[in-house]
Amino acid sequence: MVMSIYHLVTSFNHNKNRNLILFNITALLSILSNYTMLDYYVAAIVVYMLIYFVENIFIEKTKIIFTKTSILNIFLFILMFLILFEPVRKVVECNSFDFGGKDGFSQDTLPFLIYNCLYGVYITTSEIVIYDIIFLIPVFLSLIIFIRNIYFRNKEFWYNNRAFYIINLLLITISIGTIAQHILFKTDYIVGRFSLFLFPLFVFNIGYLMDYFIKINKIKNIILGFAIVLVLSSSVRFCFNTNLYSCSEWYYDCETKYMLKDLVKLHDEGKLKQNDVKLGIFWIFEPTINFYRQTKHINWLLPVDRDGIKPTDDYFYIFTDSIVNIKPDTYTKLIDYNKSKTVLLKNNE
């Protein structure tokens, strides 16, 4: 997506046809990896046409003419449509755009952007409203700067800050598009990992906004100081939170594979019955365990379900704090998994 944005911005400066082709190719690759990137691509097309319109009508005061580049744009858009039609149709048919956000953009999507920016920081429900306002200020401040410079037909700003206002308009257009989709097609608001593509856009928006203010000599040192604080705090947060064993949304799954390896080892040592071993789990582990069961060909282990642990299970794999719900004399603790805060138990009944 970032590479696509680069070629979109560059297409206004030089090698227009080449950069537009690369913009569409990289956008296509991003969509094929994550269909929520359709929101980005549609927004990018809208932003491109908006800037083209503003540049010709308001800045240069010329007529919009149909050029070879316009023909190329139409051809690339049709090509993208033909490539994406069938895979997107199948996704829509399977209702795979059920992201989980039902309440609103500011209640669902924006809070997850804040959680991603402040990963590891506990934020209460009342505090999230304050953070919403803080995070929206740079976006709308950038938009006001953009509109003001269009109003005064500031050509210097227009040609020297393209990346700044393109990023800002992308953020706003994607937000409006998400809201419109929910109203028109009842599509859920994007949350969690589905909304992660907004994170680099937001960071770029802040970066270009600070770059704009740094050019104003009166407040240059203040902005530089603020930028240094942001860099240092971000670096410290990164050092404290980064690891090589888990993802933010799947921390609980970081040792599931190792639990299954331990279970296989017990089976090979003859400490498990050889066939039809039942593993009771907390429902959240079901996809991963069944995935490894199939790919590692652990055929003696029965498929796990989402019905919780049962007296007929041979073993339990649950969160450590859930042990209190099991009678003390009915199980034997085998292995603790400290990173995921889970435990493997043997059923004694």
C-alpha positions in Angstrom: 0.0 0.0 0.0 2.8 2.4 0.9 4.6 1.6 -2.4 1.3 2.3 -4.2 0.9 5.7 -2.5 4.5 6.5 -3.5 3.8 5.9 -7.1 0.4 7.8 -6.9 2.2 10.9 -5.5 5.1 10.6 -8.0 2.7 10.3 -10.9 1.8 14.0 -10.5 5.5 15.0 -10.9 7.1 12.9 -13.6 6.8 9.6 -15.6 3.1 9.8 -15.2 2.2 6.7 -17.2 4.9 4.5 -15.6 4.0 5.5 -12.1 0.3 5.1 -12.7 0.9 1.5 -13.9 3.0 0.8 -10.8 0.4 2.4 -8.6 -2.3 0.1 -9.9 -0.1 -3.0 -9.8 1.0 -2.5 -6.2 -2.6 -1.6 -5.2 -3.7 -4.9 -6.8 -1.1 -6.9 -4.8 -2.2 -5.2 -1.6 -5.9 -6.0 -2.3 -5.1 -9.7 -3.1 -3.4 -9.9 0.2 -6.2 -8.2 2.2 -9.6 -7.4 0.7 -10.1 -4.5 3.1 -7.5 -2.7 0.9 -10.3 -2.2 -1.6 -11.3 0.7 0.6 -7.8 2.2 0.0 -7.9 1.6 -3.7 -11.3 3.2 -4.3 -10.3 6.1 -2.0 -7.0 6.6 -4.0 -8.9 6.7 -7.3 -11.3 9.3 -5.9 -8.4 11.4 -4.4 -6.6 11.2 -7.8 -9.6 12.6 -9.7 -10.3 15.2 -7.0 -6.7 16.5 -7.2 -6.7 16.5 -11.0 -9.9 18.5 -10.9 -8.8 21.0 -8.3 -5.4 21.5 -10.1 -7.0 22.2 -13.4 -10.1 24.2 -12.4 -9.0 26.1 -9.2 -5.2 26.3 -9.3 -4.3 26.6 -13.0 -7.8 27.7 -14.2 -7.6 25.6 -17.3 -10.1 23.1 -18.9 -10.0 19.4 -18.1 -9.0 17.6 -21.3 -9.1 13.9 -22.2 -5.5 12.7 -22.6 -3.6 9.5 -23.2 -3.1 9.3 -19.5 -6.9 9.4 -19.0 -7.3 6.5 -21.4 -4.6 4.6 -19.5 -6.4 5.2 -16.2 -9.6 3.9 -17.6 -7.9 0.8 -19.0 -6.1 0.1 -15.8 -9.3 0.5 -13.7 -11.2 -1.9 -16.0 -8.3 -4.4 -15.9 -8.3 -4.2 -12.0 -12.1 -4.7 -12.1 -11.8 -7.9 -14.3 -9.0 -9.4 -12.1 -10.8 -8.7 -8.8 -14.4 -9.3 -9.8 -14.5 -13.1 -9.2 -12.4 -13.3 -5.9 -14.3 -10.4 -4.4 -17.7 -11.9 -5.5 -16.8 -15.1 -3.7 -15.8 -13.2 -0.6 -19.1 -11.2 -0.6 -21.0 -14.4 -1.3 -19.5 -16.0 1.8 -20.2 -12.9 3.8 -16.5 -12.6 4.7 -16.7 -8.8 5.3 -18.1 -9.4 8.8 -15.4 -7.4 10.6 -17.3 -7.0 13.9 -17.9 -3.3 14.1 -21.6 -2.5 14.5 -21.8 0.8 16.4 -20.0 3.4 14.3 -16.7 4.6 12.9 -15.8 6.6 16.0 -16.9 3.8 18.3 -15.3 0.9 16.4 -12.6 1.8 13.9 -11.0 4.8 15.5 -10.5 3.2 19.0 -8.7 0.3 17.3 -6.4 2.8 15.5 -5.6 4.3 18.9 -5.0 0.9 20.5 -2.6 0.1 17.7 -0.7 3.4 18.1 -0.6 3.0 21.9 -0.1 -0.8 22.1 0.4 -2.0 25.6 -1.2 1.1 27.2 -4.4 0.4 29.1 -7.1 2.9 28.1 -10.5 3.1 29.9 -13.8 3.7 28.2 -14.0 7.3 29.4 -10.4 8.0 28.3 -11.0 6.8 24.7 -13.2 9.8 24.0 -10.3 12.1 24.9 -7.9 10.1 22.7 -10.5 10.2 19.8 -10.3 14.0 19.9 -6.5 14.1 20.2 -6.1 11.7 17.2 -8.6 13.6 15.1 -7.0 17.0 15.6 -4.0 16.5 13.2 -6.3 15.0 10.5 -8.7 17.9 10.5 -6.0 20.5 11.0 -4.3 19.1 7.9 -7.6 19.3 6.0 -8.1 23.0 7.1 -4.6 23.8 5.8 -5.3 22.1 2.5 -8.7 23.9 2.0 -7.2 27.3 3.0 -4.4 27.0 0.5 -6.8 26.0 -2.3 -9.0 29.0 -1.4 -6.0 31.4 -1.8 -4.8 29.5 -4.8 -1.3 28.9 -3.3 0.6 27.3 -6.1 3.7 26.9 -4.0 1.9 24.9 -1.4 0.0 22.9 -4.0 3.1 21.7 -5.9 5.5 21.3 -2.9 3.1 19.4 -0.5 1.4 16.8 -2.7 2.3 13.8 -0.4 0.9 15.8 2.6 -2.6 16.4 1.2 -2.9 13.1 -0.7 -2.3 11.2 2.6 -4.7 13.4 4.4 -7.4 13.1 1.8 -6.9 9.3 1.7 -7.5 9.0 5.4 -10.7 11.1 5.2 -12.0 9.5 2.0 -11.5 6.0 3.5 -13.3 7.0 6.6 -16.2 8.5 4.7 -16.3 5.4 2.4 -16.4 3.0 5.4 -19.4 4.9 6.9 -21.1 5.0 3.5 -20.6 1.2 3.0 -22.2 0.6 6.4 -25.2 2.8 5.6 -25.7 1.5 2.0 -24.7 -2.2 2.3 -24.8 -2.9 6.0 -21.1 -3.7 6.0 -19.4 -3.8 9.4 -17.0 -1.1 10.4 -13.4 -2.3 10.2 -11.8 -3.2 13.5 -8.7 -4.9 14.8 -6.1 -6.1 12.3 -8.5 -5.2 9.4 -8.0 -1.5 10.3 -4.2 -1.7 10.6 -3.7 -0.2 7.1 -4.9 3.1 8.6 -1.9 3.2 10.9 0.8 4.1 8.4 -1.5 6.7 6.8 -2.1 8.3 10.2 1.7 8.3 11.0 2.5 9.8 7.6 -0.2 12.5 8.1 1.4 13.5 11.4 4.9 13.5 9.8 3.9 15.7 6.9 1.9 18.0 9.2 5.0 18.6 11.4 7.1 19.1 8.2 4.7 21.8 7.1 4.9 23.6 10.5 8.7 23.2 10.7 8.9 25.5 7.6 7.4 28.3 9.7 10.4 29.7 11.5 8.5 31.1 14.5 7.4 27.6 15.7 10.2 25.5 14.1 12.0 24.7 17.4 8.7 23.8 19.2 7.7 21.4 16.4 11.2 19.9 16.3 11.1 19.4 20.1 7.7 17.7 19.8 9.0 15.5 17.0 12.0 14.4 19.1 9.7 13.5 22.0 7.5 11.5 19.7 10.5 9.6 18.2 11.9 8.8 21.6 8.6 7.7 23.2 7.8 5.6 20.1 11.3 4.0 20.2 11.0 3.2 23.9 7.5 1.7 23.5 8.8 -0.4 20.6 11.7 -1.8 22.6 9.5 -2.7 25.6 6.7 -4.3 23.5 8.4 -6.0 20.6 9.0 -9.8 20.7 9.7 -12.7 18.4 7.0 -15.1 19.7 3.6 -13.5 19.5 1.3 -11.2 17.7 -0.9 -8.6 19.5 -4.2 -10.3 18.7 -2.9 -13.9 19.1 -0.7 -13.8 22.2 -2.7 -16.7 23.6 -1.7 -18.9 20.6 2.1 -18.4 20.8 2.7 -21.7 22.5 -0.2 -23.8 21.1 2.3 -25.5 18.6 4.7 -26.3 21.4 1.8 -27.8 23.5 1.0 -30.1 20.6 4.7 -31.1 20.3 4.7 -32.0 23.9 1.5 -34.0 23.5 3.1 -35.9 20.5 6.1 -36.6 22.6 4.0 -38.0 25.4 2.2 -40.2 22.8 5.5 -41.4 21.3 6.7 -42.3 24.8 3.7 -44.4 25.4 2.2 -42.2 28.1 -0.9 -41.6 26.1 -3.4 -44.1 24.8 -2.5 -44.7 21.2 -5.8 -43.7 19.4 -8.8 -41.5 19.8 -7.2 -39.1 22.3 -9.7 -36.4 23.3 -8.3 -32.9 24.1 -10.7 -30.5 25.8 -9.9 -26.9 25.2 -11.1 -23.3 25.7 -12.9 -22.6 22.4 -10.4 -19.9 21.2 -7.7 -22.6 20.6 -9.8 -24.6 18.1 -8.7 -23.2 14.8 -4.9 -23.5 15.5 -5.1 -27.0 17.1 -7.1 -28.4 14.3 -4.8 -26.7 11.8 -1.7 -28.4 13.3 -3.6 -31.7 13.8 -4.1 -31.8 10.0 -0.9 -30.4 8.7 1.3 -32.4 11.1 -0.9 -35.6 10.5 -1.6 -36.1 14.2 -4.3 -38.7 13.4 -4.5 -40.3 16.8 -5.8 -37.0 18.2 -9.6 -36.4 17.6 -10.7 -33.1 16.2 -11.2 -30.5 18.9 -14.4 -28.5 19.2 -15.6 -25.3 20.7 -17.9 -26.8 23.4 -15.4 -26.4 26.3 -13.9 -29.1 28.4 -15.9 -32.3 29.2 -15.5 -35.2 31.7 -14.9 -37.5 28.8 -11.8 -35.6 27.6 -8.4 -37.2 28.2 -6.5 -33.9 28.4 -7.3 -30.3 28.9 -5.6 -27.3 27.4 -6.9 -24.1 29.0 -5.8 -20.7 30.4 -4.0 -21.0 33.8 -6.6 -18.8 35.6 -9.4 -21.2 34.5 -8.0 -24.1 36.7 -10.1 -22.8 39.6 -13.2 -24.0 37.7 -12.0 -27.6 37.8 -12.2 -29.8 41.0 -8.7 -30.1 42.5 -8.5 -33.9 42.6 -9.8 -34.5 39.1 -6.7 -33.5 37.1 -2.9 -33.6 37.1 -0.9 -30.6 35.9 1.6 -31.6 33.2 3.1 -28.5 31.7 2.8 -24.7 32.3 3.2 -22.3 29.3 4.1 -19.0 30.8 4.1 -16.8 27.7 0.6 -17.6 26.7 -0.5 -18.2 30.3 -1.9 -21.6 29.5 -1.6 -25.1 31.0 -1.9 -28.7 29.8 -3.7 -31.0 32.2 -4.4 -34.7 32.4 -7.9 -35.7 33.3 -7.8 -38.2 36.2 -11.5 -39.2 36.1 
